[in-house]
């Protein structure tokens, strides 16, 4: 289906035309330029191996007073002709190698809501900065995240911490879907607030990823070199101050 859509794709934006021509060969070029993706076919062309997961945001009363989670959520509003229903869906897409997108949409039918949410998720694709920031591991591979990150959405706050290799994903089920699609295999997580609100929970994880992308993470060698340069600068400054003090004392005599 995606292949047929790509064959019939006629780009409408300047960015889409450049992707079709081949002058934009990777999605990293789009992120570095700061341009916004306005056509989902751009993601289909540059990231053809994207997978999707539906977040279970809905629920129906079950036996014994429990709630059975459902992929979509139905809301109603009263009208003079009766109740009018809307279906909401939330979809997460990712290639399992550092790219992820989240979309939420409404429609009159379940299938239409999921398709619209998938389309929105493709327009919201972002890179995910990965690494090995755990002091217990320090293997240098991209199995976790390079530093601690905190994200917030509504009343939900999520803290993501680097974990050693082999630990797995210490997160809730819906959080695991997001982390797996982002290509993260080991992580510690802690959540606060009304975490049963799964929409805010997923958006808080996405917020943590965005803050992680804004961080400037150095490699271990670069950090050591910077510390050496700072120590040398401090020593030189102390030496110059001492020489200046000696010179002033000799002039006073």
Secondary structure, DSSP 8 states (H G I E B T S, - for coil): -HHHHHHT----SHHHHHHHHTS--SHHHHHHHT-----HHHHHHH-TT-EEEEE--EEEE-GGG-EEEESEEEEEEEETTEEEEEEEEEEEEE-SSSEEEEEEEEESSHHHHHHHHHHHHHHT-EE---B---TTT---SSSB-SS-EEEEETTEEEEEEE--TT--EES-HHHHHHHHHHT---EEEEEES-TT-HHHHHHHHHHHHHHHHHS----HHHHHHHHHHHHHHHHHHHHHHHHHHHHHHHHH-
